[in-house]
């Protein structure tokens, strides 16, 4: 599945791993790894600072982008497609019951 369209603030579903089936919002992306809210949570021991004390913090760790897919409102994975508009901008969409549902518009083509 092609995941190059996944960005920050997109809703995704986990396809494989311990968190399979969970959904979450993408918090960040770096190349081929993304951080999803509430998924792949690990404990980290934070050292004592001058003020305060040490503690154990739960943080989300990155997962590979091939293990996630964009999802619709019903948390089912979708296959995004791209179409050109008349004004030269691209539109990211998916088909549901032969009906076109727009996810977002992609940047306008340079003149």
Backbone as a printed PyTorch tensor [residue, N CA C, xyz], in Angstrom:
tensor([[[  0.8390,  -1.1780,   0.0000],
         [  0.0000,   0.0000,   0.0000],
         [  0.8840,   1.2410,   0.0000]],

        [[  0.5020,   2.2330,  -0.7800],
         [  1.3050,   3.4400,  -0.9070],
         [  0.9330,   4.4230,   0.2020]],

        [[  1.8780,   4.7450,   1.0650],
         [  1.5960,   5.6030,   2.2130],
         [  2.2610,   6.9610,   2.1240]],

        [[  2.6110,   7.4040,   0.9410],
         [  3.3000,   8.6890,   0.8360],
         [  2.3830,   9.8660,   1.1120]],

        [[  1.0680,   9.6470,   1.1820],
         [  0.1290,  10.7390,   1.4090],
         [ -0.1700,  10.9580,   2.8800]],

        [[  0.3870,  10.1550,   3.7680],
         [  0.1180,  10.3150,   5.1950],
         [  0.8900,  11.5150,   5.7270]],

        [[  0.1810,  12.3850,   6.4570],
         [  0.7610,  13.6000,   7.0220],
         [  0.3840,  13.7400,   8.4890]],

        [[  0.9060,  14.7990,   9.1030],
         [  0.5530,  15.1280,  10.4770],
         [ -0.9420,  15.4550,  10.5290]],

        [[ -1.5910,  15.0790,  11.6160],
         [ -3.0190,  15.3030,  11.8800],
         [ -3.9520,  14.4230,  11.0590]],

        [[ -3.4380,  13.4370,  10.3200],
         [ -4.2910,  12.4810,   9.6180],
         [ -4.7050,  11.3800,  10.5830]],

        [[ -5.8710,  10.8200,  10.3540],
         [ -6.3520,   9.6990,  11.1600],
         [ -5.9430,   8.4110,  10.4630]],

        [[ -5.2530,   7.5300,  11.1980],
         [ -4.7460,   6.2890,  10.6150],
         [ -5.1710,   5.0970,  11.4540]],

        [[ -5.1540,   3.9190,  10.8230],
         [ -5.4260,   2.6600,  11.5040],
         [ -4.1680,   1.8070,  11.4150]],

        [[ -3.8370,   1.0910,  12.4870],
         [ -2.6410,   0.2570,  12.5330],
         [ -2.9700,  -1.0930,  11.8960]],

        [[ -2.1310,  -1.5220,  10.9390],
         [ -2.3740,  -2.7510,  10.1940],
         [ -1.6670,  -3.9660,  10.7680]],

        [[ -0.5380,  -3.7600,  11.4460],
         [  0.2040,  -4.9020,  11.9710],
         [  0.9420,  -4.5150,  13.2470]],

        [[  1.3310,  -5.5280,  13.9970],
         [  2.0560,  -5.2950,  15.2410],
         [  1.1600,  -5.5150,  16.4520]],

        [[  1.6710,  -5.1920,  17.6140],
         [  0.9330,  -5.3890,  18.8560],
         [ -0.3110,  -4.5150,  18.9440]],

        [[ -0.3170,  -3.3660,  18.2800],
         [ -1.4300,  -2.4250,  18.3560],
         [ -2.3620,  -2.5290,  17.1510]],

        [[ -2.3740,  -3.6780,  16.4750],
         [ -3.1870,  -3.8570,  15.2730],
         [ -4.6640,  -3.5690,  15.5620]],

        [[ -5.2850,  -2.8050,  14.6600],
         [ -6.6970,  -2.4750,  14.7950],
         [ -6.9680,  -1.1610,  15.4900]],

        [[ -5.9890,  -0.6140,  16.2020],
         [ -6.1820,   0.6570,  16.8830],
         [ -6.1110,   1.8090,  15.8880]],

        [[ -6.7840,   2.8940,  16.2180],
         [ -6.7180,   4.0980,  15.3890],
         [ -6.1380,   5.2350,  16.2110]],

        [[ -5.5820,   6.2020,  15.5310],
         [ -5.0130,   7.3570,  16.2070],
         [ -4.6650,   8.4430,  15.2130]],

        [[ -4.2660,   9.5780,  15.7390],
         [ -3.9030,  10.7280,  14.9280],
         [ -2.3840,  10.7920,  14.8300]],

        [[ -1.8890,  11.0990,  13.6380],
         [ -0.4440,  11.1940,  13.4150],
         [  0.0680,  12.4700,  14.0840]],

        [[  1.0440,  12.3100,  14.9800],
         [  1.6360,  13.4520,  15.6820],
         [  2.8340,  14.0200,  14.9410]],

        [[  3.5310,  13.1820,  14.1670],
         [  4.6950,  13.6450,  13.4250],
         [  5.1970,  12.5810,  12.4790]],

        [[  6.0080,  13.0270,  11.5140],
         [  6.5530,  12.1060,  10.5250],
         [  7.9850,  12.5070,  10.2030]],

        [[  8.8500,  11.4970,  10.1230],
         [ 10.2300,  11.6860,   9.6680],
         [ 10.5530,  10.5620,   8.7130]],

        [[ 10.6900,  10.8830,   7.4460],
         [ 10.9810,   9.9340,   6.3730],
         [  9.9870,   8.7780,   6.3810]],

        [[ 10.4210,   7.5790,   6.7930],
         [  9.5420,   6.4180,   6.7240],
         [  9.0110,   5.9840,   8.0890]],

        [[  9.0840,   6.8550,   9.0840],
         [  8.5710,   6.5250,  10.4120],
         [  7.6070,   7.6140,  10.8730]],

        [[  6.5440,   7.2040,  11.5610],
         [  5.5710,   8.1580,  12.0750],
         [  5.2900,   7.8650,  13.5400]],

        [[  4.8190,   8.8870,  14.2560],
         [  4.4120,   8.7530,  15.6410],
         [  2.8990,   8.9350,  15.6740]],

        [[  2.2020,   7.9320,  16.2230],
         [  0.7470,   7.9530,  16.2870],
         [  0.3300,   8.0660,  17.7460]],

        [[ -0.6440,   8.9320,  18.0080],
         [ -1.0990,   9.1870,  19.3670],
         [ -1.7140,   7.9280,  19.9790]],

        [[ -1.1840,   7.5000,  21.1320],
         [ -1.7120,   6.3660,  21.8660],
         [ -1.2890,   5.0050,  21.3550]],

        [[ -0.3570,   4.9570,  20.4020],
         [  0.0790,   3.6960,  19.8050],
         [  1.5720,   3.5180,  20.0500]],

        [[  1.9950,   2.2850,  20.3340],
         [  3.3950,   1.9510,  20.5910],
         [  3.9470,   2.7670,  21.7640]],

        [[  3.2100,   2.7650,  22.8630],
         [  3.5740,   3.5430,  24.0550],
         [  4.6190,   2.7750,  24.8580]],

        [[  5.6830,   3.4510,  25.2440],
         [  6.7570,   2.8720,  26.0460],
         [  6.9990,   3.7400,  27.2830]],

        [[  7.5820,   3.1370,  28.3000],
         [  7.9200,   3.8570,  29.5300],
         [  9.3520,   4.3600,  29.4320]],

        [[  9.5830,   5.5960,  29.8760],
         [ 10.9270,   6.1570,  29.8800],
         [ 11.2040,   6.7120,  31.2780]],

        [[ 12.3530,   6.3560,  31.8120],
         [ 12.7520,   6.8430,  33.1260],
         [ 13.4680,   8.1710,  32.9480]],

        [[ 12.9140,   9.2170,  33.5450],
         [ 13.4880,  10.5570,  33.4420],
         [ 14.3060,  10.8250,  34.6930]],

        [[ 15.5160,  11.3000,  34.4830],
         [ 16.4450,  11.5470,  35.5870],
         [ 16.0140,  12.7670,  36.4060]],

        [[ 16.4030,  12.7740,  37.6610],
         [ 16.0830,  13.8930,  38.5390],
         [ 16.8110,  15.1540,  38.0740]],

        [[ 16.0920,  16.2490,  37.9980],
         [ 16.6660,  17.5460,  37.6390],
         [ 16.9210,  18.3450,  38.9080]],

        [[ 17.4380,  19.5650,  38.7730],
         [ 17.7090,  20.3770,  39.9580],
         [ 16.4170,  20.6620,  40.7130]],

        [[ 15.3670,  20.9880,  39.9510],
         [ 14.0550,  21.1800,  40.5790],
         [ 13.2420,  19.9180,  40.3200]],

        [[ 12.4920,  19.5010,  41.2910],
         [ 11.6320,  18.3390,  41.0990],
         [ 12.3640,  17.0330,  41.3190]],

        [[ 11.6890,  15.9460,  40.9220],
         [ 12.2720,  14.6330,  41.1380],
         [ 12.1560,  13.7980,  39.8780]],

        [[ 12.8210,  12.6710,  39.8540],
         [ 12.7600,  11.7730,  38.7120],
         [ 11.4120,  11.0910,  38.6260]],

        [[ 11.0620,  10.6600,  37.4330],
         [  9.7710,  10.0190,  37.2530],
         [  9.8070,   9.0790,  36.0530]],

        [[  8.7430,   8.3190,  35.8930],
         [  8.5880,   7.4390,  34.7490],
         [  7.5190,   8.0390,  33.8480]],

        [[  7.8640,   8.2900,  32.5810],
         [  6.9750,   8.9580,  31.6450],
         [  6.5970,   7.9930,  30.5280]],

        [[  5.3480,   8.0090,  30.1140],
         [  4.8980,   7.2050,  28.9710],
         [  4.9760,   8.0620,  27.7110]],

        [[  5.6960,   7.5670,  26.6950],
         [  5.8110,   8.3050,  25.4380],
         [  5.5130,   7.3730,  24.2680]],

        [[  5.0230,   7.9660,  23.1660],
         [  4.7660,   7.2030,  21.9510],
         [  6.0540,   7.0940,  21.1540]],

        [[  6.3790,   5.8930,  20.7340],
         [  7.5680,   5.6680,  19.9280],
         [  7.1650,   5.5690,  18.4620]],

        [[  8.0880,   5.8830,  17.5360],
         [  7.7470,   5.8280,  16.1150],
         [  7.5530,   4.4000,  15.6180]],

        [[  6.6900,   4.2580,  14.6110],
         [  6.4800,   2.9860,  13.9340],
         [  6.6710,   3.1910,  12.4400]],

        [[  6.9120,   2.1230,  11.7200],
         [  7.1540,   2.2280,  10.2830],
         [  5.8580,   2.5680,   9.5620]],

        [[  5.9700,   3.3950,   8.5390],
         [  4.7980,   3.9050,   7.8360],
         [  4.0680,   2.8160,   7.0560]],

        [[  4.7430,   1.7100,   6.7580],
         [  4.0840,   0.6270,   6.0300],
         [  3.1080,  -0.1390,   6.9140]],

        [[  3.1560,   0.0720,   8.2210],
         [  2.2720,  -0.6250,   9.1440],
         [  0.9840,   0.1360,   9.4310]],

        [[  0.7560,   1.2630,   8.7550],
         [ -0.4580,   2.0490,   8.9650],
         [ -1.1150,   2.3670,   7.6300]],

        [[ -2.3910,   2.7420,   7.6890],
         [ -3.1330,   3.1700,   6.5030],
         [ -4.0960,   4.2670,   6.9080]],

        [[ -4.3700,   5.1780,   5.9820],
         [ -5.3850,   6.1860,   6.2300],
         [ -6.7210,   5.4820,   6.4520]],

        [[ -7.5860,   6.0650,   7.2850],
         [ -8.8680,   5.4150,   7.5490],
         [-10.0070,   6.4120,   7.3710]],

        [[-11.2120,   5.8610,   7.1770],
         [-12.3990,   6.6820,   7.0080],
         [-13.0370,   6.9560,   8.3690]],

        [[-14.2700,   7.4790,   8.3580],
         [-14.9450,   7.8170,   9.6080],
         [-15.2920,   6.5910,  10.4360]],

        [[-15.4100,   5.4390,   9.7950],
         [-15.7680,   4.2050,  10.4900],
         [-14.5370,   3.3790,  10.8580]],

        [[-13.3590,   3.9820,  10.8300],
         [-12.0790,   3.3700,  11.2130],
         [-11.7070,   2.1680,  10.3540]],

        [[-12.0740,   2.1930,   9.0820],
         [-11.6640,   1.1510,   8.1490],
         [-10.5990,   1.7140,   7.2180]],

        [[ -9.5760,   0.9160,   6.8670],
         [ -8.5270,   1.4230,   5.9800],
         [ -9.0720,   1.7640,   4.6020]],

        [[ -8.5040,   2.8100,   4.0120],
         [ -8.9250,   3.2560,   2.6840],
         [ -7.7320,   3.2750,   1.7420]],

        [[ -8.0150,   3.3180,   0.4450],
         [ -6.9810,   3.4530,  -0.5730],
         [ -7.1310,   4.8320,  -1.2090]],

        [[ -6.2540,   5.7650,  -0.8530],
         [ -6.3990,   7.1170,  -1.3990],
         [ -6.0090,   7.1770,  -2.8790]],

        [[ -6.6860,   8.0600,  -3.6050],
         [ -6.4070,   8.2870,  -5.0130],
         [ -6.2150,   9.7830,  -5.2120]],

        [[ -5.5930,  10.1570,  -6.3350],
         [ -5.3150,  11.5550,  -6.6210],
         [ -5.9650,  11.9250,  -7.9430]],

        [[ -6.5820,  13.1070,  -7.9860],
         [ -7.2010,  13.6100,  -9.2160],
         [ -6.8390,  15.0820,  -9.3810]],

        [[ -6.7360,  15.5090, -10.6370],
         [ -6.4630,  16.9170, -10.9490],
         [ -7.7770,  17.6670, -11.1070]],

        [[ -7.8440,  18.8750, -10.5630],
         [ -8.9960,  19.7470, -10.7390],
         [ -8.7820,  20.6340, -11.9570]],

        [[ -9.8260,  21.3650, -12.3270],
         [ -9.7240,  22.2660, -13.4730],
         [ -8.7580,  23.4230, -13.2120]],

        [[ -8.6400,  23.8490, -11.9490],
         [ -7.7630,  24.9730, -11.6200],
         [ -6.3030,  24.5590, -11.4520]],

        [[ -5.9800,  23.2830, -11.6530],
         [ -4.5950,  22.8250, -11.5920],
         [ -4.1680,  22.2620, -10.2530]],

        [[ -5.0560,  22.2590,  -9.2610],
         [ -4.7020,  21.7040,  -7.9580],
         [ -5.0440,  20.2150,  -7.9280]],

        [[ -4.3710,  19.4930,  -7.0500],
         [ -4.6240,  18.0680,  -6.9020],
         [ -5.5470,  17.8390,  -5.7070]],

        [[ -6.3140,  16.7610,  -5.7850],
         [ -7.2690,  16.4360,  -4.7510],
         [ -7.0480,  14.9910,  -4.3060]],

        [[ -6.9150,  14.7750,  -3.0070],
         [ -6.7540,  13.4340,  -2.4590],
         [ -8.1350,  12.9450,  -2.0310]],

        [[ -8.5570,  11.7840,  -2.5500],
         [ -9.9020,  11.2860,  -2.2720],
         [ -9.8940,   9.7720,  -2.1860]],

        [[-11.0270,   9.2020,  -1.7820],
         [-11.2350,   7.7620,  -1.8120],
         [-12.6790,   7.4980,  -2.2280]],

        [[-12.9380,   6.2890,  -2.6790],
         [-14.2740,   5.9200,  -3.1290],
         [-14.9730,   5.0900,  -2.0630]],

        [[-16.2270,   5.4350,  -1.7880],
         [-17.0460,   4.6760,  -0.8470],
         [-18.4240,   4.5360,  -1.4690]],

        [[-18.8100,   3.3010,  -1.7740],
         [-20.0740,   3.0090,  -2.4620],
         [-20.1630,   3.7730,  -3.7890]],

        [[-19.0570,   3.7700,  -4.5330],
         [-18.9470,   4.4780,  -5.8170],
         [-19.2060,   5.9780,  -5.6800]],

        [[-18.9630,   6.5080,  -4.5080],
         [-19.1160,   7.9330,  -4.2610],
         [-17.7580,   8.5050,  -3.8690]],

        [[-17.4090,   9.6440,  -4.4420],
         [-16.1010,  10.2660,  -4.2100],
         [-16.1210,  11.0590,  -2.9010]],

        [[-15.2360,  10.7040,  -1.9520],
         [-15.1040,  11.4130,  -0.6840],
         [-13.7330,  12.0840,  -0.6370]],

        [[-13.7100,  13.3990,  -0.5450],
         [-12.4580,  14.1590,  -0.5730],
         [-11.8440,  14.1910,   0.8180]],

        [[-10.5370,  13.8590,   0.8770],
         [ -9.8000,  13.9210,   2.1420],
         [ -9.2320,  15.3270,   2.3240]],

        [[ -8.4960,  15.8000,   1.2990],
         [ -7.9320,  17.1580,   1.3210],
         [ -7.4380,  17.5170,  -0.0650]],

        [[ -7.1680,  18.7970,  -0.2540],
         [ -6.5550,  19.2400,  -1.5050],
         [ -5.0560,  19.3650,  -1.2960]],

        [[ -4.3260,  19.0010,  -2.3340],
         [ -2.8770,  19.0580,  -2.2950],
         [ -2.4590,  20.3500,  -2.9790]],

        [[ -1.2510,  20.8120,  -2.7200],
         [ -0.8310,  22.1250,  -3.1840],
         [ -1.0650,  22.3290,  -4.6790]],

        [[ -1.2920,  23.5860,  -5.0170],
         [ -1.6080,  23.9680,  -6.3830],
         [ -0.3570,  23.8880,  -7.2580]],

        [[ -0.5670,  23.5590,  -8.5010],
         [  0.5250,  23.4270,  -9.4580],
         [  1.1320,  24.7850,  -9.7570]],

        [[  2.4670,  24.8280,  -9.8590],
         [  3.1620,  26.0910, -10.1520],
         [  2.9230,  26.5210, -11.5890]],

        [[  2.8980,  27.8230, -11.7980],
         [  2.6720,  28.3750, -13.1330],
         [  3.9740,  28.7700, -13.7860]]])
